[in-house]
Amino acid sequence: MSRHYDAILILSFGGPERPEDVIPFLENVLRGRNVPRARLEQVAEHYYHFGGRSPINDQNRALIAALEAELAAHGPQLPVYWGNRNWHPLLADALRRMRADGVRRALALATSAFGSYSGCRQYLEDIETARTAVGEDAPEIFKLRTFHNHPAFIEAAADRVREAFAQIPAKRRAAARLVFTAHSVPLHMASAGPYVAQLEEAAGLVCERLGREPAPLVYQSRSGPPSQPWLEPDIGDYIRRIRAEEGVADLVIVPLGFLSDHMEVVYDLDTEAAALCRELGINLYRAGTVGTHPAFISMIRELILERTEGGMRRALGTLGPGCDMCPADCCRATESAARR
């Protein structure tokens, strides 16, 4: 059903932009979690390694610029706003600006392709918390669906993999190993939603688009206590195994679970995994995320048209398109869930 909306809102995680932002940012991320101070300071070093600045905000600025150009060229003519979960520009501040600009109803794109607590439902909770903070006449916000199997998302991801394989000397490409990664989450959280099934389908669709046999899915960036079971195998364990058991010489890592090359990509893969590969004698080629790939930007416009004009809900595979309105029991987190 088509409806009227006044704006588009980009919803994202947020990240520090200078060293003095790092600790306050991480305190926001970890608020309400029983995480030792030593662990917070350990994670802070990841950011200090890059001058205290996360890439994510600049990448969101680039995404917004690309989307604004796409909408200006092809419509609908809607302004684009931006609000983060954990750092400036914060979501409540974005809603205040929208209210001041006369926005009453807006569509929101969360920067996650997959259904999970932290990638989907938590953003819905963030919206309601921000609207309560803003108070009377806060804009109504309607989240766009997840899009793990949208043809344009799959094409953008496949194109990034092609670019990575093109860096491998031609005589070695056929033997190169391909692996997909996504952010690990606690098992109880994974069992409450479609996260794993959607990741597995997306990875299979990318391989199909590339004309390759299915490739494994592994996980990265776990942050919970050792006693809590999280999705496995870990990317580091996988790298060690394929070198020890199979003698793999060339490895292409595809961070399919991420839309942009933010801190958990550039540190956990480009720094830690890369160092491990050098130690083991593996040539690592890391595929880019979809970022501002033209097909991905075009897909966002399609998602908007689904809601404004009743456009076709395109999806590949067997799981079907994501829901516009999440079921009440979808992607729930228990009280003990570790929010990332």
N, C-alpha and C positions, 0 to 999 in steps of 0.2 A: 504494500500500500504506500503510495507516495504521500509525503508530508512536507510542510514548510519548515525550513531551518534557516537560521540567521548567520551561522558561522561554523567553522571547523576548528576543533581543539586537538592539538597533539599532546598526548599524555605520555610521559616518560619517567625514567627512574631518577635522573639527575646525577650530577657529579661535581666535585670541587673544581674550581678554576685557578686556585693559587694555594700555596702551601698552608696558609693559615685557615683555609676552608676545610682541610682534610679531616681533622678530628671532629669538628662540629657536624660535618656531613656524615661521618661514620656513626656518630652518636645518634643521629636521626635514623639511619638505616637499622641500627641495632636496638633502638628503644623498645623496651618491653621484652627483650630476650635476655636469657641468662648467659651472657657471653663474657668471659673474663677480660679484664682490661688489657692483659698481655696479648690476647688475640686481636683486639681492636688495634693495638699499636703495631702488631705484625702486619695486618692488612694495610695500615697506613703507609708502611714502607713501600708497598706496591705503588702507591700514588707518588710518594717522594722520589721513587726511581725515575718517574717521568716529570719531575719538577713540580709535583703537587697539583698537576692539572690533568683531569680526565678528558679523553677525547670525545666523550658522549655529547656534551653540550654543543661543541662546534659541529658535530655530525648532525645533531637535530636542527641546527640553524641551516645547514646545507639541505636537509630534507625539506624544511619549511620553504626555503627559497625555490627548490625544484617544484614543490607542490603548488606554490603560488603561481609560478610560471605556467604550469599545466592547466590550472583552473582559469587563468587569464586567457589562455589560448583557446580552450575548448569548453569552459564552463563546467559546472555552475559558478557564477560569480559570487563567491563567498570569501570573507576574510578568514585568515588562519591565525589562531592564537596558540599559545604554548604554556603548559604547566607541568611541573615535575612533582614526583612523590617525595623526594628527599632533599632537594636543594633548589636554589633559585634558578629560574622563576618558579616559585611554588604554586601549586594548583589553586589554592584559595586566592592568592593575589591575581592569578589569571582570571578567575571568575569575577573578581571585583572590577577588573578592567573591562571585561565583557559586559557586565551590568552597566557600567558607566557609559559604554558605547551603545547601549540600547539592545544588546543581544538578549533574547528571551529563550530561544531554543537552539541548541548546537549539537552537532555530531562530533564524536570523539574517536580518534584513532589511537589506541594503545600500541606502543612500540614492541609488540610481541605477536608472532604469527600463530602461537599455539595456546590451547586451553590448559590452564593450570591455575593454582591459587594465586601465586604472585604475578603471573602473566596476564590474568584475566579478572578473576573475582576480586582480588585485592584492589584493582583499579576502580571497580564499581564501588567498593567500600570507601576508597579515597575520595571519589566524587561526592558521595553522600556526606562524608565528614567535612569536606570543603564547603559544600552548599550550606551545611549547618553553621559553619563558622562565618560565612558571608551573610547569612540571615535573610531577611525579607527581600523578595524579588531576586534571589539568586537565580541565575539562568538554569533551565532544565538541560541536562546533558544526557545524550543517548549514545552509548558506545557502539561503534561499528563492530561487525562480527570478526572472529578470527579467520585466518585465510591460509592455513597450512597447505591446502591442496588447490589453491587458485592457480589456473594455468599460467598467469603472468608471474606469480611468485616463483613457481617451479622453473619457468624459463629464465628468470633473472638469476636464480641460484645455479642452474645448469650452466649458464654463460660464465659465471665466476669460476666454476670448476674447469671449463674449457680453457679459460685464461691461465689457470694454474698449470694444467697439463702442458700448455704451450711452452712453458718455461723449462720443461724437462727435455734433454737431448732426445731427438726423435728415435734413436735406436734403443732407448731405455723406457720409452713411454708404455709399451705394452706390458712390461713387467712391474710397473709402478703400482703401489698399493693405494687404495682410496678408502678413507674412513670419515664418517660424519661425527660431529660432536654437538652436544647440547649441555646446558647447565644442569648439573645434578640437583635433585630435590629429595627430601626424605621419602622413604617408601610409602608411608601412610598418606602423604600428600599426593604422590603419584597415583595411588590407588583410588583417589577420590575424584579423578577427572580423566580427560582423554589425552593427557600430555604424551605418554609413551606411544600410544596407538597413532596419534597424529604425526609424531616425529618419525616413526617407522614408515608410515605411509609416504610422507614427504621425501624421505631418503630414497625409498623405492621409486617414486615418481621421477626424481632427479636422475637416478641411474637409468631408468627407462628412456628418458628424454636424451640421454647421452649415448644410448645403445650399449650400455655396460651391464654386466651381471650385478645383482644386488650387493651392496657394500655394507659393512657393519656400522652400527651406531654405538658410540661410547660416550662417556660423560666427563665433565670437567668442573672445576670451580666449587667443589663441595666445601661447605663452611661449618658443618655441624660437628658436635662432639663425636669422638670415635665410637662411643657406645650406641649411637643412633644409626640405624641402617639407612643408607642413601642409595640411589640408583648407581649401578656399576655396569661394566668395568670402567675404571678411571683411565683417562687418556695416557697417563704415564705408565700404568701397568700394561696397557695394550701395546705401547711402543716397545717396552722391554720384552714382552712375549714374542712379538713378531720378529724381533731381531734375533732372539735366542733360538726360537723354534723354526723359523722359516728363512732367516738370513735376508730379510727385506732390505733393499738398498735405497729405494726412492719411495717416499710417502707423501701423499696429498691429503692434508687435513682440511675438512670443510666445516666451519662453525655454523652449521645449518640452524641451530637454535637461537642465533643472534641476528638481529637486523643490521647492526652497525659494528664497526671495529672498535668497540669501547674497551674499558680497562680489562675486563675479564677475557677479552680476546688478545689484546696486545701484551698482557703480562703472562697469563696462564698458557697461552700458545706461543706467541712470538718470542717470549723470554724463557719461561721454564721448559716448555716442551721442546723448543728449539735447542736449548742447552743440552737437554737429554739426548736429542738426536745427534748432536755433534759428538757427544761423549761416546755414543754407540756406533758412530760411523754411518748414520742414516742421513740421506739428503732430504731435507724437509721442504715442501712446497705448500704454503698455506693459501687456500682459496679465499678470496675476499667475500665479505658479506654483501647482501643485496644493496645496502646503502641507498644511493640515488640512481640506481640502474633505471633507465627509461621505462622498462617493462614494469618495474615495481611501482614507480610513480604513477604510471597509467592505471595500474591496478587499484591504487588508492582512490583515484577518480571513479573507477567502476564501483567500488564499494559505496562511495557517496551516492552515485546515481541509483544504486539499488534502493536506497532509502528515500531519495528525493523524487525519483521518477518511476519507481517500481521496476528498475532494470533487472536483467537476467542475473541470477545467482550462479555464476560459473564455478564448477569444481570438478577436479579429476579424481580418479580412484573410487573407492567404495564407501568411504565414511560420510560423504556428502558435505555440503557447505555448512559452516559454523552457524550457530543460532544468533539471531538478532537479540533475543532476550534469553539469558542463561536460565536453565531450570533452577529451581530453588535449592536443589541438593547437589548442584554441580560444583566441582572444584573447591569443596569446603576444606578448611584447615582446622585441625583440632587445636585445643588450647596449648598443646606442647609443640605445635608446628614451629619450625625455625623459619622465620621470614627473611628472605634475602633482599 
